[in-house]
Amino acid sequence: MIYDYQVTTGKGEVLDLASYNGKVIMVVNTATGCGFTPQYAPIEQLYKDYHDKGLEILDIPCNQFGAQAPGTDDEIHEFCTMHFNTTFPQMKKSCKRY
């Protein structure tokens, strides 16, 4: 069950997914240098529209495919907040290779 797992936030803190028990969790795999980067805008809109109704969005950047998520966790977060005004939680980059 998803509530049995933990993930690490972009700030290095451990997030126990059990804290989201009873909520809808949407996990998104993102890359800031990808052609789909504008996906942040509608994802943020979903978060704004439904967060108060129980939706949690967890953004997990990944650099695995073509090195399309360059930069540190802080740089990725800054890019997303500056360009797309994201407010949903961003996790630690899942793959730093490639």
N, CA, C and O atoms as a DFTB+ gen file, in Angstrom:
392 C
 N C O
     1  1       0.846      -1.173       0.000
     2  2       0.000       0.000       0.000
     3  2       0.901       1.248       0.000
     4  3       1.964       1.248       0.620
     5  1       0.482       2.280      -0.678
     6  2       1.303       3.484      -0.790
     7  2       1.608       4.108       0.575
     8  3       2.653       4.734       0.757
     9  1       0.699       3.934       1.525
    10  2       0.900       4.531       2.848
    11  2       2.035       3.866       3.628
    12  3       2.424       4.363       4.685
    13  1       2.567       2.760       3.127
    14  2       3.684       2.070       3.779
    15  2       5.037       2.660       3.382
    16  3       6.066       2.242       3.913
    17  1       5.055       3.615       2.467
    18  2       6.306       4.152       1.931
    19  2       6.630       5.532       2.488
    20  3       5.781       6.248       3.018
    21  1       7.895       5.855       2.339
    22  2       8.387       7.179       2.673
    23  2       9.145       7.718       1.464
    24  3       9.735       6.953       0.701
    25  1       9.124       9.029       1.297
    26  2       9.893       9.686       0.252
    27  2      10.680      10.816       0.904
    28  3      10.372      11.244       2.016
    29  1      11.683      11.284       0.208
    30  2      12.495      12.383       0.730
    31  2      12.120      13.655      -0.016
    32  3      12.058      13.676      -1.246
    33  1      11.871      14.708       0.741
    34  2      11.516      15.982       0.132
    35  2      12.756      16.618      -0.482
    36  3      13.879      16.176      -0.241
    37  1      12.542      17.647      -1.265
    38  2      13.648      18.387      -1.860
    39  2      14.537      19.054      -0.833
    40  3      15.668      19.432      -1.138
    41  1      14.035      19.200       0.376
    42  2      14.813      19.784       1.482
    43  2      15.513      18.716       2.315
    44  3      16.162      19.026       3.314
    45  1      15.377      17.442       1.897
    46  2      16.057      16.353       2.589
    47  2      15.311      15.766       3.771
    48  3      15.867      14.948       4.504
    49  1      14.068      16.165       3.971
    50  2      13.268      15.634       5.079
    51  2      12.525      14.381       4.620
    52  3      12.119      14.285       3.462
    53  1      12.350      13.432       5.520
    54  2      11.617      12.212       5.200
    55  2      10.128      12.486       5.365
    56  3       9.683      12.978       6.402
    57  1       9.369      12.160       4.329
    58  2       7.921      12.334       4.348
    59  2       7.281      10.960       4.389
    60  3       7.440      10.165       3.462
    61  1       6.569      10.685       5.444
    62  2       5.867       9.420       5.631
    63  2       4.520       9.527       4.924
    64  3       3.678      10.334       5.318
    65  1       4.311       8.731       3.896
    66  2       3.071       8.827       3.131
    67  2       1.848       8.417       3.935
    68  3       0.721       8.689       3.520
    69  1       2.047       7.770       5.073
    70  2       0.923       7.452       5.959
    71  2       0.242       8.726       6.449
    72  3      -0.924       8.699       6.842
    73  1       0.973       9.846       6.424
    74  2       0.370      11.109       6.853
    75  2      -0.698      11.577       5.873
    76  3      -1.468      12.483       6.191
    77  1      -0.759      10.974       4.683
    78  2      -1.769      11.306       3.686
    79  2      -2.913      10.291       3.647
    80  3      -3.731      10.316       2.728
    81  1      -2.973       9.406       4.631
    82  2      -4.020       8.394       4.677
    83  2      -5.390       9.069       4.606
    84  3      -5.668      10.012       5.347
    85  1      -6.235       8.576       3.711
    86  2      -7.565       9.137       3.535
    87  2      -7.631      10.235       2.489
    88  3      -8.712      10.745       2.194
    89  1      -6.493      10.604       1.927
    90  2      -6.458      11.629       0.891
    91  2      -6.155      10.973      -0.456
    92  3      -5.693       9.834      -0.516
    93  1      -6.417      11.697      -1.513
    94  2      -6.055      11.252      -2.853
    95  2      -4.646      11.759      -3.123
    96  3      -4.377      12.954      -2.998
    97  1      -3.750      10.854      -3.492
    98  2      -2.361      11.231      -3.775
    99  2      -2.106      11.073      -5.262
   100  3      -2.329      10.008      -5.838
   101  1      -1.637      12.145      -5.871
   102  2      -1.232      12.108      -7.278
   103  2       0.282      12.287      -7.304
   104  3       0.798      13.324      -6.888
   105  1       0.986      11.278      -7.793
   106  2       2.441      11.338      -7.891
   107  2       2.778      11.654      -9.345
   108  3       2.351      10.952     -10.261
   109  1       3.556      12.728      -9.542
   110  2       3.937      13.117     -10.895
   111  2       5.444      13.035     -11.055
   112  3       6.203      13.486     -10.197
   113  1       5.859      12.457     -12.158
   114  2       7.258      12.360     -12.527
   115  2       7.519      13.492     -13.512
   116  3       6.905      13.543     -14.578
   117  1       8.426      14.397     -13.162
   118  2       8.627      15.589     -13.977
   119  2      10.088      15.777     -14.357
   120  3      10.987      15.154     -13.792
   121  1      10.295      16.658     -15.336
   122  2      11.636      17.046     -15.758
   123  2      11.563      18.476     -16.268
   124  3      10.796      18.770     -17.186
   125  1      12.338      19.348     -15.694
   126  2      12.248      20.773     -16.014
   127  2      12.768      21.114     -17.405
   128  3      12.442      22.176     -17.936
   129  1      13.569      20.236     -18.008
   130  2      14.104      20.504     -19.335
   131  2      13.412      19.713     -20.422
   132  3      13.955      19.554     -21.515
   133  1      12.239      19.223     -20.142
   134  2      11.492      18.373     -21.068
   135  2      10.481      19.214     -21.843
   136  3      10.076      20.283     -21.386
   137  1      10.082      18.737     -22.999
   138  2       9.055      19.419     -23.771
   139  2       7.711      19.472     -23.073
   140  3       6.844      20.263     -23.444
   141  1       7.534      18.626     -22.058
   142  2       6.285      18.613     -21.300
   143  2       6.354      19.505     -20.060
   144  3       5.429      19.490     -19.247
   145  1       7.417      20.273     -19.898
   146  2       7.578      21.120     -18.720
   147  2       6.368      22.018     -18.466
   148  3       6.043      22.253     -17.303
   149  1       5.683      22.533     -19.493
   150  2       4.489      23.347     -19.219
   151  2       3.389      22.600     -18.459
   152  3       2.407      23.209     -18.036
   153  1       3.552      21.271     -18.283
   154  2       2.586      20.504     -17.492
   155  2       2.471      21.048     -16.073
   156  3       1.463      20.814     -15.406
   157  1       3.476      21.765     -15.605
   158  2       3.412      22.311     -14.256
   159  2       2.214      23.227     -14.055
   160  3       1.621      23.227     -12.976
   161  1       1.844      24.007     -15.064
   162  2       0.731      24.948     -14.921
   163  2      -0.594      24.230     -14.634
   164  3      -1.259      24.582     -13.659
   165  1      -1.009      23.239     -15.435
   166  2      -2.272      22.570     -15.107
   167  2      -2.192      21.719     -13.836
   168  3      -3.197      21.548     -13.146
   169  1      -1.026      21.194     -13.526
   170  2      -0.878      20.442     -12.273
   171  2      -1.074      21.385     -11.094
   172  3      -1.752      21.040     -10.126
   173  1      -0.486      22.570     -11.171
   174  2      -0.672      23.560     -10.103
   175  2      -2.143      23.955      -9.988
   176  3      -2.654      24.128      -8.881
   177  1      -2.825      24.098     -11.125
   178  2      -4.244      24.453     -11.077
   179  2      -5.063      23.354     -10.397
   180  3      -5.960      23.647      -9.607
   181  1      -4.757      22.089     -10.703
   182  2      -5.419      20.970     -10.007
   183  2      -5.201      21.066      -8.507
   184  3      -6.128      20.887      -7.716
   185  1      -3.965      21.351      -8.128
   186  2      -3.627      21.447      -6.712
   187  2      -4.430      22.569      -6.042
   188  3      -4.978      22.378      -4.956
   189  1      -4.498      23.719      -6.679
   190  2      -5.256      24.839      -6.125
   191  2      -6.749      24.506      -6.031
   192  3      -7.404      24.852      -5.047
   193  1      -7.280      23.840      -7.049
   194  2      -8.710      23.538      -7.093
   195  2      -9.127      22.462      -6.095
   196  3     -10.230      22.515      -5.551
   197  1      -8.251      21.484      -5.851
   198  2      -8.676      20.312      -5.085
   199  2      -7.895      20.026      -3.813
   200  3      -8.241      19.091      -3.091
   201  1      -6.874      20.781      -3.514
   202  2      -6.091      20.504      -2.302
   203  2      -6.951      20.588      -1.047
   204  3      -6.835      19.741      -0.161
   205  1      -7.803      21.586      -0.961
   206  2      -8.666      21.723       0.214
   207  2      -9.718      20.630       0.300
   208  3     -10.372      20.471       1.331
   209  1      -9.883      19.872      -0.788
   210  2     -10.845      18.768      -0.808
   211  2     -10.157      17.420      -0.626
   212  3     -10.795      16.374      -0.744
   213  1      -8.839      17.443      -0.336
   214  2      -8.140      16.207      -0.031
   215  2      -7.121      15.729      -1.048
   216  3      -6.577      14.636      -0.894
   217  1      -6.845      16.516      -2.087
   218  2      -5.847      16.103      -3.075
   219  2      -4.453      16.516      -2.631
   220  3      -4.226      17.657      -2.229
   221  1      -3.536      15.581      -2.710
   222  2      -2.118      15.863      -2.475
   223  2      -1.364      15.519      -3.752
   224  3      -1.572      14.451      -4.328
   225  1      -0.505      16.404      -4.189
   226  2       0.322      16.158      -5.365
   227  2       1.769      16.108      -4.916
   228  3       2.248      17.016      -4.237
   229  1       2.460      15.053      -5.295
   230  2       3.872      14.900      -4.974
   231  2       4.660      14.890      -6.276
   232  3       4.527      13.973      -7.086
   233  1       5.463      15.894      -6.465
   234  2       6.282      16.037      -7.662
   235  2       7.628      15.367      -7.413
   236  3       8.350      15.731      -6.485
   237  1       7.959      14.389      -8.246
   238  2       9.241      13.704      -8.126
   239  2      10.025      13.926      -9.419
   240  3       9.835      13.199     -10.394
   241  1      10.903      14.927      -9.427
   242  2      11.719      15.175     -10.616
   243  2      12.641      13.987     -10.893
   244  3      13.097      13.309      -9.972
   245  1      12.903      13.749     -12.166
   246  2      13.762      12.639     -12.549
   247  2      14.669      13.053     -13.700
   248  3      14.208      13.624     -14.688
   249  1      15.939      12.767     -13.569
   250  2      16.929      13.118     -14.576
   251  2      17.327      11.910     -15.416
   252  3      18.320      11.961     -16.141
   253  1      16.569      10.838     -15.327
   254  2      16.937       9.576     -15.938
   255  2      16.854       9.589     -17.464
   256  3      17.655       8.924     -18.121
   257  1      15.933      10.310     -18.027
   258  2      15.695      10.246     -19.464
   259  2      16.283      11.463     -20.162
   260  3      15.683      12.537     -20.152
   261  1      17.432      11.303     -20.758
   262  2      18.049      12.377     -21.515
   263  2      18.521      13.556     -20.697
   264  3      18.678      14.657     -21.225
   265  1      18.751      13.341     -19.409
   266  2      19.230      14.405     -18.510
   267  2      18.347      15.650     -18.601
   268  3      18.848      16.770     -18.699
   269  1      17.037      15.445     -18.568
   270  2      16.093      16.547     -18.736
   271  2      15.665      17.202     -17.432
   272  3      14.774      18.051     -17.430
   273  1      16.289      16.820     -16.324
   274  2      16.038      17.497     -15.045
   275  2      17.389      17.872     -14.440
   276  3      17.787      17.349     -13.399
   277  1      18.087      18.793     -15.117
   278  2      19.405      19.181     -14.605
   279  2      19.273      20.050     -13.354
   280  3      18.200      20.571     -13.051
   281  1      20.354      20.188     -12.659
   282  2      20.368      21.074     -11.501
   283  2      20.123      20.346     -10.200
   284  3      19.781      19.164     -10.169
   285  1      20.310      21.091      -9.131
   286  2      20.087      20.558      -7.782
   287  2      18.600      20.604      -7.464
   288  3      17.812      21.189      -8.207
   289  1      18.232      19.986      -6.366
   290  2      16.840      20.032      -5.926
   291  2      16.395      21.480      -5.709
   292  3      15.278      21.847      -6.073
   293  1      17.261      22.299      -5.121
   294  2      16.927      23.710      -4.897
   295  2      16.753      24.457      -6.214
   296  3      15.845      25.279      -6.343
   297  1      17.609      24.182      -7.190
   298  2      17.497      24.851      -8.489
   299  2      16.217      24.450      -9.221
   300  3      15.564      25.284      -9.847
   301  1      15.871      23.186      -9.137
   302  2      14.640      22.710      -9.765
   303  2      13.438      23.379      -9.100
   304  3      12.524      23.841      -9.783
   305  1      13.440      23.429      -7.783
   306  2      12.340      24.065      -7.054
   307  2      12.223      25.546      -7.424
   308  3      11.124      26.051      -7.651
   309  1      13.349      26.224      -7.480
   310  2      13.342      27.646      -7.834
   311  2      12.787      27.849      -9.245
   312  3      11.983      28.753      -9.471
   313  1      13.211      27.019     -10.184
   314  2      12.712      27.102     -11.553
   315  2      11.192      26.942     -11.588
   316  3      10.499      27.720     -12.244
   317  1      10.682      25.942     -10.886
   318  2       9.245      25.654     -10.919
   319  2       8.422      26.757     -10.266
   320  3       7.363      27.130     -10.770
   321  1       8.906      27.270      -9.157
   322  2       8.153      28.330      -8.489
   323  2       8.240      29.635      -9.263
   324  3       7.270      30.393      -9.302
   325  1       9.380      29.909      -9.875
   326  2       9.548      31.156     -10.606
   327  2       8.757      31.160     -11.927
   328  3       8.141      32.167     -12.274
   329  1       8.775      30.048     -12.653
   330  2       8.143      30.004     -13.965
   331  2       6.685      29.549     -13.945
   332  3       5.905      29.929     -14.819
   333  1       6.311      28.732     -12.947
   334  2       4.968      28.165     -12.938
   335  2       4.232      28.385     -11.613
   336  3       3.124      27.882     -11.427
   337  1       4.846      29.135     -10.692
   338  2       4.226      29.456      -9.397
   339  2       3.723      28.213      -8.662
   340  3       2.657      28.240      -8.047
   341  1       4.493      27.125      -8.729
   342  2       4.060      25.886      -8.084
   343  2       4.091      26.025      -6.569
   344  3       4.974      26.665      -5.998
   345  1       3.098      25.404      -5.938
   346  2       3.019      25.386      -4.478
   347  2       2.908      23.970      -3.928
   348  3       2.998      23.764      -2.718
   349  1       2.712      22.988      -4.817
   350  2       2.607      21.606      -4.343
   351  2       3.999      21.096      -3.962
   352  3       5.004      21.594      -4.469
   353  1       4.056      20.103      -3.071
   354  2       5.347      19.616      -2.582
   355  2       6.201      18.980      -3.672
   356  3       5.715      18.236      -4.524
   357  1       7.468      19.293      -3.613
   358  2       8.422      18.731      -4.566
   359  2       9.405      17.852      -3.791
   360  3       9.968      18.260      -2.774
   361  1       9.589      16.658      -4.293
   362  2      10.455      15.697      -3.645
   363  2      11.878      15.795      -4.192
   364  3      12.155      16.524      -5.144
   365  1      12.752      15.049      -3.566
   366  2      14.145      14.960      -4.016
   367  2      14.176      14.313      -5.399
   368  3      13.392      13.410      -5.690
   369  1      15.074      14.777      -6.233
   370  2      15.219      14.206      -7.580
   371  2      15.483      12.708      -7.442
   372  3      16.335      12.287      -6.659
   373  1      14.748      11.913      -8.206
   374  2      14.830      10.465      -8.032
   375  2      16.014       9.825      -8.715
   376  3      16.430       8.737      -8.316
   377  1      16.568      10.453      -9.721
   378  2      17.700       9.877     -10.429
   379  2      18.622      11.004     -10.857
   380  3      18.217      11.892     -11.607
   381  1      19.847      10.972     -10.387
   382  2      20.789      12.043     -10.710
   383  2      21.730      11.669     -11.831
   384  3      22.521      12.504     -12.270
   385  1      21.671      10.439     -12.307
   386  2      22.573       9.972     -13.365
   387  2      22.132      10.424     -14.728
   388  3      21.056      10.996     -14.901
   389  1      22.969      10.162     -15.676
   390  2      22.746      10.340     -17.117
   391  2      22.862      11.756     -17.488
   392  3      22.706      12.102     -18.659
